[in-house]
Amino acid sequence: MNVIVAILIAAALLGLNAWLYVANKNTPVPEGCESLKPDCAGCGITDCAVRIRQNDREENE
């Protein structure tokens, strides 16, 4: 009986996760948030992947 309850709880959680994922994908992006770029000037992490990618793009342009 415990195994059946565990399977039902796991199935419910997976179903909830799938439903929330689909609902999130169908939600429109709010106005003003279409093309956000991180502001790396205020961040002190120098080996951040976002900062490295942004610096590479600026050098290529």
N, C-alpha and C positions, 0 to 999 in steps of 0.2 A: 504494500500500500504506500509506503514512503517513497518508493521509486516512482510510482505513478504521480504522486504529488510533486516530486522534484521535476519530473519531465513536464508536467503542466505549467509549473512556475517558469521553467526555462523557456518553454514555447511562448508563454505570455510575454516574457521580457523580450524575446527575439522579435515577436510580432509588434510590440510597442516600439522597439528600436527601428524596425523597418518602416512603420507608419510615420514616425517622427522624422526620419530621414527624407521620405517622400514629401512630407508636408513642408519641410525646410527648403527643399529644392524648388517647390512651387511658390514659395513666398517671394514677392518682388523685392528688389533692392531699394531701400529708402532713398529719397531724393538727397543729393549731395554726397552719396557714398558710392557712386558708380566707379570712380577711378581713384581710389585712395592709394597714396604712396606713403611708406613709413618715413618719418622724419628722423633720420639717423644722427642729426647733429646733437640731439639731447641724450643719446644713448652712449654709455661708456664702454660697451662691449666691442672691442676692436676686431675680434675674430668671428663676428656674427655672420651667418650665411647671407642674410639680407643685405648687410652693408657691403660685403665683398661683391655680391652680384650687382648692386647699384653702382659701385665704383667701377666695375668692369664695363658697365653700359656707358657711363659717363666718359670713360677713356676711349671707347670705340666711336663715340659720336663726334 
